[in-house]
Amino acid sequence: MKNNYVFLKKIAGFILIILGIIGLFLPFLQGFVFIGIGAVLLGNKKLLKKIKKTWLKIKSFFRKKFK
């Protein structure tokens, strides 16, 4: 039973992260919220660092692009 819970938690985390990435480009989805919740569900420190690094790259790209 516990394995099913962990599996569902990981699936939900990945789905939320994917929605978050899509939400970064669509104005009606709050991408960072979905990414944050998905990262918390996954609870992986490496993943959290990669998400933060990717987020900073995306922000700097858009700042340069629309400056």
C-alpha positions in Angstrom: 0.0 0.0 0.0 2.8 2.4 0.8 4.5 1.7 -2.5 1.3 2.7 -4.3 1.2 6.0 -2.4 4.9 6.8 -3.3 4.3 5.9 -6.9 1.2 8.1 -7.2 3.0 10.9 -5.4 5.9 10.7 -8.0 3.5 10.6 -10.9 1.6 13.7 -9.5 4.9 15.5 -9.0 6.0 14.9 -12.6 2.7 15.9 -14.0 2.7 19.1 -12.0 6.2 19.9 -13.2 5.3 19.4 -16.8 2.2 21.6 -16.3 4.5 24.2 -14.7 6.9 24.2 -17.7 3.9 24.6 -20.0 2.6 27.3 -17.7 5.8 29.3 -18.1 4.8 30.0 -21.7 1.0 30.3 -21.3 -0.4 33.3 -19.6 -3.4 31.6 -17.9 -1.3 29.0 -16.0 0.9 29.9 -13.1 4.0 27.9 -14.1 6.1 28.5 -11.1 3.3 27.4 -8.7 3.0 24.1 -10.5 6.7 23.6 -10.6 7.0 24.4 -6.9 4.3 22.0 -5.8 5.6 19.2 -8.1 9.1 19.7 -6.7 7.8 19.5 -3.1 5.9 16.3 -4.0 9.0 14.7 -5.5 11.2 16.0 -2.6 14.4 15.5 -4.6 17.1 18.0 -3.7 18.9 17.5 -7.0 15.7 18.1 -8.9 15.0 21.3 -6.9 18.4 22.6 -7.8 18.0 21.8 -11.5 14.6 23.5 -11.5 16.0 26.6 -9.8 18.9 26.7 -12.3 16.5 26.3 -15.3 14.2 29.0 -13.9 17.0 31.4 -13.6 18.1 30.7 -17.2 14.6 31.2 -18.5 14.2 34.5 -16.6 17.5 35.8 -17.9 16.6 34.8 -21.4 13.3 36.6 -21.3 14.9 39.7 -19.7 17.4 39.9 -22.6 14.8 39.1 -25.2 12.3 41.8 -24.1 14.7 44.5 -22.9 
